């Protein structure tokens, strides 16, 4: 489980690093109809080298602060 702070509608998709125990992530997708969440899942799967189905948002579906589970 990882705490994540997402910055939607950013210029590009990138993992910027940890601030304390929270991973900061930027996604270019807007926070509209789950687009930013989908972009977050895709980015984390690529970053950690796992399938998208192995990345799950546990809490914070409508918040910038999320808890994500990565298996695999």
C-alpha positions as CSV (number, residue, x, y, z in Angstrom):
1,X,0.0,0.0,0.0
2,X,1.2,3.4,-1.0
3,X,-0.1,6.9,0.0
4,X,-0.2,9.0,-3.1
5,X,-0.9,12.7,-3.8
6,X,-2.0,13.3,-7.4
7,X,-1.8,16.6,-9.3
8,X,-4.3,16.2,-12.2
9,X,-4.2,18.4,-15.3
10,X,-0.4,18.7,-15.1
11,X,1.8,19.3,-18.1
12,X,2.9,15.7,-18.3
13,X,2.7,12.3,-16.6
14,X,5.4,11.7,-14.1
15,X,6.3,10.3,-10.7
16,X,8.1,13.1,-8.9
17,X,9.2,11.2,-5.8
18,X,8.4,10.8,-2.1
19,X,7.6,13.6,0.3
20,X,7.7,11.9,3.7
21,X,5.6,8.7,3.3
22,X,3.6,10.1,0.4
23,X,4.4,9.5,-3.3
24,X,3.8,12.6,-5.4
25,X,2.5,12.0,-9.0
26,X,1.5,14.3,-11.8
27,X,-0.9,13.2,-14.5
28,X,-2.0,15.2,-17.6
29,X,-5.5,13.9,-17.6
30,X,-8.2,16.1,-16.0
31,X,-10.1,14.9,-12.9
32,X,-13.2,14.3,-15.0
33,X,-15.2,11.0,-15.0
34,X,-12.2,8.9,-13.7
35,X,-9.8,10.0,-16.4
36,X,-7.1,11.1,-13.9
37,X,-7.5,7.8,-11.9
38,X,-7.1,5.8,-15.1
39,X,-4.0,7.8,-16.0
40,X,-2.6,7.3,-12.5
41,X,-3.1,3.5,-12.7
42,X,-1.5,3.3,-16.1
43,X,1.5,5.5,-14.9
44,X,2.0,3.5,-11.7
45,X,1.8,0.2,-13.6
46,X,4.5,1.3,-16.0
47,X,6.7,2.8,-13.3
48,X,6.6,-0.3,-11.1
49,X,6.7,-2.8,-14.1
50,X,3.4,-4.5,-13.3
51,X,0.1,-5.0,-15.2
52,X,-2.6,-2.3,-14.9
53,X,-4.9,-4.9,-13.3
54,X,-2.4,-5.2,-10.4
55,X,-2.8,-1.5,-9.4
56,X,-5.9,-0.8,-7.3
57,X,-7.1,2.5,-5.8
58,X,-8.3,1.5,-2.3
59,X,-9.3,5.0,-1.0
60,X,-9.6,8.5,-2.4
61,X,-11.3,7.9,-5.7
62,X,-12.5,11.5,-5.8
63,X,-9.6,13.0,-3.8
64,X,-6.1,14.1,-4.7
65,X,-4.9,12.0,-1.7
66,X,-5.2,8.3,-2.4
67,X,-4.2,4.9,-1.0
68,X,-3.1,2.5,-3.8
69,X,-2.3,-1.2,-3.6
70,X,0.3,-2.6,-6.0
71,X,0.6,-6.4,-6.3
72,X,2.8,-8.5,-8.4
